[in-house]
Amino acid sequence: MKARQLIVPALLVLGLSNCHPPDGGPPSAPPPTGVTVAPPMTQDVQEWDEFTGRIDALETVEIRPRVSGNLDSVHFKSGQMVKKGDLLFTIDARPFQAVLDHAEAEVQRATTKLELTKLEADRAEKLINSHAISSEEADSKRMGFREASGALASAKATAKAAALDVEFCTLRSPIEGRTSRAIVTPGNFVSGVAGFTTLLTTVVTAAPVYVYADVDEATFQRYQRLSASGQSTHLTERTTAAEMKLEGEEGYPHKGRIESFDNRIQGTTGSILVRAIFDNKDGSLRPGAFVRMRLPAGPPYRALLVDEKAIGTAQGRKYVLTVGTNHITEYKPVETGPLIDGNRVIRSGVLSTDSVVVNGLAKVRPGMPVAPETGKPADKKVAAKF
């Protein structure tokens, strides 16, 4: 027990001796907190507006028969690339060929009758001049020739229609593009009756492609103001850039341009449809896919950027700490812009000459003395392209 009583006073004496300097003066102040400071980066920045879009083909054609009959054969594979004029389907043409043969025979018969009536009409003209036949009989011969001429024209028209039906038994692609699957297989009856035609397949163009997106009214009005002031070409030219990415892609690798805006703002959604056009040389862009598309929010501008870690939040406001020549931290509220490769655009609140605390922000508060160590601005490449 006596040993414990002796240890406690000894510890108290040792602790008190550490709080005072050897000469008995006041306690020493803690050393300033070390922080890293760097000036904001100055960089050309292009801001973007992002939208959810949908890919669509420039042309989409439904392949439907013009005649009714049994489907005889399919001449393509699902998803195959075809050229304009390539054979896709064949319908059994034998019934239509029989009708064509009959029509051509009728043309031959009408031709023969026309030749006969022409001879009779010519003979009647000679006989009427010599008063060998009556005027009534001569008129009858003339009318017979005219009737035969009309019959031949009718027979030729019927034969032409029958020839079209035979031609319609072979269905060819009207455009160059990619086919869908064959919806109807050989042996099935297909209808060519108007309003009740059978859908056989579809063909869509592969390159280029459209991307449609809904732009909210406030953003569209901003585009209008920028275009009217000459600061952008969203609505005045067809050269404004558009960028797009598919699900799972990094960045925006697909480059295109704005093709057009719709002619009205939809009252139900308060948005307007924009259409952009993109090359699709590798065929990776399929109609119907949802994508992320971005359009320039305005013209490029020179901006100040600081590391995202240098920005704090207090009572809902963003701020940075700067260090002056007296090595005292200063609170500066800032207005921030978009994040670009880990650096945040600062719209207002700091100058390019300020020394911003970029490392150690959590250890200091405004008005504290610090030991600043000068660092370099983050050397990061801005992803935006102009």
URZI-V717195 format. One record per run of one state. SS is the DSSP state (2 for helix, 1 for strand, 0 for the rest). FROM is the first residue (numbers start at 1). TO is the last residue. If there is no record, write none. Layout:
BEGIN
SS_FROM_TO + SS_FROM_TO
END
This chain:
BEGIN
0_1_1 + 2_2_19 + 0_20_32 + 1_33_38 + 0_39_40 + 1_41_45 + 0_46_47 + 1_48_57 + 0_58_59 + 1_60_64 + 0_65_68 + 1_69_74 + 0_75_80 + 1_81_82 + 0_83_86 + 1_87_91 + 0_92_93 + 2_94_129 + 0_130_134 + 2_135_167 + 0_168_169 + 1_170_172 + 0_173_176 + 1_177_179 + 0_180_188 + 1_189_190 + 0_191_198 + 1_199_204 + 0_205_208 + 1_209_216 + 2_217_228 + 0_229_240 + 1_241_245 + 0_246_253 + 1_254_261 + 0_262_265 + 1_266_266 + 0_267_270 + 1_271_278 + 0_279_289 + 1_290_296 + 0_297_300 + 1_301_307 + 2_308_310 + 0_311_311 + 1_312_314 + 0_315_316 + 1_317_323 + 0_324_327 + 1_328_333 + 0_334_334 + 1_335_340 + 0_341_342 + 1_343_348 + 0_349_355 + 1_356_359 + 0_360_360 + 2_361_363 + 0_364_368 + 1_369_374 + 0_375_386
END
